[in-house]
């Protein structure tokens, strides 16, 4: 038994790894991901910060399953019960600091992949439609193709 009363085996250990990873990103300045978390002010609520059992109880009662990822609903807010949920890796990857909304013909898409599937084209085409394209030609002359009318992208998190 660990000091929180749970064993190191099974799903207790998997949830502990989520909790510990969250703490490392927020508080350990030597962690390679600290810059994008603790380094920009992301923290863990007091309820979870030093109480694994509290985090564990929240996790098992809020949709944790093996293979699911914890996701902050708003990437500019802390790890807390009202800002976190469990989701698939695919959805979790769409909710990153660099994530964008993609507008094509004034219609909004949550991800570049969603837009490329809808229009049956490559993600590089979607990016070119929305952001234009810079090319270097002969004698290092730079050419710029502007975005298509009604097409643009906006970062989800500023």
C-alpha positions as CSV (number, residue, x, y, z in Angstrom):
1,X,0.0,0.0,0.0
2,X,1.1,3.5,-0.7
3,X,0.7,6.4,1.6
4,X,-2.6,7.4,-0.1
5,X,-4.0,3.9,0.7
6,X,-4.1,2.6,-2.9
7,X,-1.9,-0.1,-4.4
8,X,0.8,0.5,-7.0
9,X,-0.9,-2.1,-9.3
10,X,-3.6,-1.9,-11.9
11,X,-5.6,1.3,-12.7
12,X,-4.4,3.0,-9.5
13,X,-0.9,3.1,-11.0
14,X,-2.2,4.4,-14.4
15,X,-4.1,7.2,-12.8
16,X,-1.1,8.0,-10.6
17,X,1.0,8.4,-13.7
18,X,-1.5,11.0,-15.0
19,X,-1.4,12.9,-11.7
20,X,2.4,12.7,-11.5
21,X,2.8,13.9,-15.1
22,X,0.5,16.8,-14.5
23,X,2.6,17.8,-11.4
24,X,5.9,17.4,-13.3
25,X,4.6,19.7,-16.2
26,X,3.4,22.3,-13.7
27,X,6.0,22.4,-11.0
28,X,9.3,20.8,-12.3
29,X,11.3,23.4,-14.2
30,X,13.6,20.7,-15.4
31,X,10.7,18.9,-17.2
32,X,10.9,19.4,-21.0
33,X,7.2,20.4,-21.1
34,X,7.3,22.8,-18.1
35,X,7.7,25.8,-20.5
36,X,4.2,25.2,-21.9
37,X,2.6,24.5,-18.5
38,X,4.0,25.8,-15.3
39,X,6.2,28.2,-17.2
40,X,3.1,30.0,-18.6
41,X,1.2,29.9,-15.3
42,X,-0.7,26.7,-15.5
43,X,-1.2,25.1,-12.1
44,X,-3.1,22.4,-10.3
45,X,-6.0,23.2,-8.0
46,X,-5.4,22.9,-4.3
47,X,-7.8,20.0,-4.1
48,X,-5.6,17.8,-6.3
49,X,-2.1,19.3,-5.9
50,X,-1.0,17.2,-2.9
51,X,-3.8,14.8,-2.6
52,X,-3.6,11.9,-5.1
53,X,-6.6,10.2,-3.5
54,X,-8.8,13.2,-4.2
55,X,-7.6,13.2,-7.8
56,X,-8.1,9.4,-8.1
57,X,-11.7,9.6,-6.8
58,X,-12.5,12.4,-9.2
59,X,-10.9,10.5,-12.2
60,X,-12.8,7.2,-11.6
61,X,-16.1,9.1,-11.2
62,X,-15.6,11.3,-14.3
63,X,-15.0,8.9,-17.1
64,X,-11.4,7.7,-16.7
65,X,-10.9,4.5,-18.7
66,X,-7.6,2.8,-19.7
67,X,-6.4,4.5,-22.8
68,X,-8.3,7.8,-22.2
69,X,-6.3,11.0,-21.9
70,X,-7.0,13.8,-19.4
71,X,-7.7,17.1,-21.2
72,X,-8.2,20.6,-20.0
73,X,-11.2,22.2,-21.6
74,X,-9.5,25.6,-21.7
75,X,-5.8,25.4,-22.2
76,X,-5.3,28.7,-20.4
77,X,-6.9,27.6,-17.2
78,X,-5.6,25.2,-14.5
79,X,-5.9,21.5,-13.9
80,X,-9.1,21.4,-11.8
81,X,-12.4,19.4,-11.7
82,X,-14.4,22.1,-13.6
83,X,-11.7,22.4,-16.3
84,X,-10.8,18.8,-16.9
85,X,-12.3,15.7,-18.5
86,X,-11.2,12.4,-20.1
87,X,-11.2,12.0,-23.8
88,X,-9.6,10.1,-26.7
89,X,-6.1,10.8,-27.9
90,X,-7.5,12.2,-31.2
91,X,-9.7,14.8,-29.4
92,X,-6.9,15.6,-26.9
93,X,-4.5,16.3,-29.8
94,X,-7.0,18.8,-31.2
95,X,-7.0,20.8,-27.9
96,X,-3.4,22.0,-27.9
97,X,-2.0,25.4,-27.4
98,X,-1.2,25.5,-31.2
99,X,-4.6,24.3,-32.2
100,X,-6.6,26.3,-34.8
101,X,-10.1,26.7,-36.1
102,X,-10.1,26.3,-39.9
103,X,-12.7,28.4,-41.8
104,X,-13.3,27.3,-45.4
105,X,-16.0,29.1,-47.4
106,X,-17.0,30.7,-44.1
107,X,-17.7,27.2,-42.5
108,X,-15.8,26.4,-39.3
109,X,-13.9,23.1,-38.7
110,X,-12.4,22.0,-35.4
111,X,-9.2,20.6,-37.0
112,X,-7.3,20.6,-40.3
113,X,-7.9,16.9,-40.5
114,X,-11.7,17.3,-40.2
115,X,-11.6,19.9,-43.0
116,X,-9.5,17.8,-45.2
117,X,-11.8,14.8,-44.9
118,X,-14.9,17.0,-45.5
119,X,-13.3,18.4,-48.7
120,X,-11.6,15.2,-49.7
121,X,-8.2,16.9,-50.0
122,X,-4.9,16.9,-48.3
123,X,-4.1,18.9,-45.1
124,X,-1.5,20.8,-47.0
125,X,-4.2,22.0,-49.5
126,X,-6.3,23.1,-46.5
127,X,-3.4,25.0,-45.1
128,X,-2.6,26.6,-48.4
129,X,-6.2,27.6,-48.9
130,X,-6.4,29.2,-45.4
131,X,-2.9,30.7,-45.0
132,X,-1.6,31.2,-48.5
133,X,1.8,29.9,-49.5
134,X,5.2,31.5,-49.6
135,X,7.6,30.2,-52.3
136,X,11.2,31.0,-53.2
137,X,11.7,31.3,-56.9
138,X,14.6,32.0,-59.2
139,X,17.3,34.3,-57.8
140,X,15.8,33.8,-54.4
141,X,12.8,36.0,-55.3
142,X,9.9,35.3,-52.9
143,X,6.5,34.7,-54.2
144,X,3.3,34.7,-52.1
145,X,0.0,33.1,-53.0
146,X,-2.7,34.6,-50.8
147,X,-5.4,32.5,-49.1
148,X,-8.6,31.7,-50.9
149,X,-11.5,34.2,-50.2
150,X,-13.5,33.0,-47.3
151,X,-10.7,30.8,-46.0
152,X,-8.6,31.5,-43.0
153,X,-7.4,29.9,-39.7
154,X,-7.5,31.3,-36.1
155,X,-5.6,30.0,-33.1
156,X,-8.0,28.6,-30.5
157,X,-5.8,29.7,-27.6
158,X,-4.0,33.0,-27.5
